[in-house]
Amino acid sequence: MYFAGIDVGSLTAEAILLDGSRVVASATRAARANPLESAREVLGEVCRARGIAPGEVRHTISTGYGREAICAEGLAEENLSEISCHGYGAWCLVPRVRTIIDIGGQDAKAIVVDADGGLDRFAMNDKCAAGTGHFLEHMGRTLEVELGELGRLAQSARRPVHMTSRCTIFVETEVLHFLQRGHCRADIAAGVADALAERVAALARRVHPSRELAMTGGVAKNVAVRREVERRLGLPLVDLRFDPQLVGAYGAARLAAQRGGNP
Amino acid sequence: MISAGIDVGATFTKLVLLGEDRLLASQVVRTTGRVTEELPGLLEALCGEAGVDRSVLAYVGATGTGGTQVVGADFYEDELTCVGAAVGYFAPDAELALQLGGQSIAAVRVNGEGEVISFSRNDKCAAGTGRFLEMMSQRLHQPLAQLDALAAQATAPQDVSSQCVVFAESEAISHINSGVPVPDIVAGICASIGRIVASQGRRARDARRFTVTGGVACFESVVRVVRQRLALDFVPFPENPQLAAALGAALLEGDDGGQA
């Protein structure tokens, strides 16, 4: 019995297809201007990968940007908030996880789930780009380094620089100054990761994070940010052994299975 | 007596020559990494324009974020102290000066003598600062100096909901892509800055009359919104408001502890 989760974010769109509670296909694509197109694309991709028709999916849940429109269009039966989906997804992967930090392209959330993976409390920043994926995007562009390379580059830093600002715009200026003064990209990338981690840790503290802490969303792929978040919070991050960018879609799919009658 | 004031700001560097407490000449250039090397030449040129010799200057006062690096200045004074001095001299009725800079906004409470009583400043976040306008100027491929004229042509200003410059930039780009006329987008940005500035101004609770200074104060479309939103009487700054801090540096004489 097939279930699906669709997560359309500001930068990327993902879908997960489950057979029962087992992942049988996943898709990630750059988000289009229209979330409905993104949803159609990723849902089509996972169905094709499994060789089934979209009609064979018993229950689908949409989450993220435009989740309601996706539902209204009939691409999903239900829609749920990213907060619920990321929390539940991480909990399904490692049930001892209680705090989930989800850093998306345009916002960041710190989520606390109960023993059953249900939402207990959360804090969100969607007002300021510092502490979101947007921040890394900007810095990657300024440093002329691929987003996916920033973390590894930062790990090779020997003398990390320290950013005095937090605002994305002002850190960008600092990055330019460091480049002009001849600091190497690795050292600057490490400073960037720490500046982002400082914001993320401040958000996490608002929910009083517990020891079993996990990070989801695209930024969680950045090893340097992960390490700095751990250092600043004094808590180790649980390894979910799953693509952190897909956790929202996975949570949506697992919730679809739960609510759509997976025996 | 003739004195000079140099304000090395985050975005622009301003030079003024003041003679008998009257503005003789002024110059505004973009702050570059080499601005400190360019300053002696710029000051020389300014003296030439005013028809005075560099040697007759009683003193050169420096201010602004880069002001401490001005070689040959007789003293350095804090930007807000200078703004206070300029407001006290040129707009003495104002009890509040909103200093709208390239990277910060400040609300400065001043007394009639141009002394700063108190201030609040946002320099942590680019929202509401000139950086917002600079970013728009780059995105829209329009010179910064043209933005105010563009905003004046707006027929239906496009509301910008995000305060964060980065998010507002994304908003503006999607408006451009969906065909919203450029003047309407620029007017929306200016209104957004005006709202943020007004809320900074509201922190000074006991002021009755205010003025606006700094480069962004040259934007009518911003100032209009500030005036609408702030229930205080407006006192115009009679000189170019962008020069306020430099004028203050030229007025201060460095006699109150500012001697460098």
Chai-1 contact restraints between the chains, C-beta under 6 A:
chainA,res_idxA,chainB,res_idxB,connection_type,confidence,min_distance_angstrom,max_distance_angstrom,comment,restraint_id
A,C128,B,C164,contact,1.0,0.0,6.0,A-B,restraint_1
A,A129,B,C164,contact,1.0,0.0,6.0,A-B,restraint_2
A,A129,B,V166,contact,1.0,0.0,6.0,A-B,restraint_3
A,A129,B,F167,contact,1.0,0.0,6.0,A-B,restraint_4
A,H134,B,V166,contact,1.0,0.0,6.0,A-B,restraint_5
A,C167,B,C125,contact,1.0,0.0,6.0,A-B,restraint_6
A,C167,B,A126,contact,1.0,0.0,6.0,A-B,restraint_7
A,T168,B,V166,contact,1.0,0.0,6.0,A-B,restraint_8
A,I169,B,A126,contact,1.0,0.0,6.0,A-B,restraint_9
A,I169,B,R131,contact,1.0,0.0,6.0,A-B,restraint_10
A,I169,B,V165,contact,1.0,0.0,6.0,A-B,restraint_11
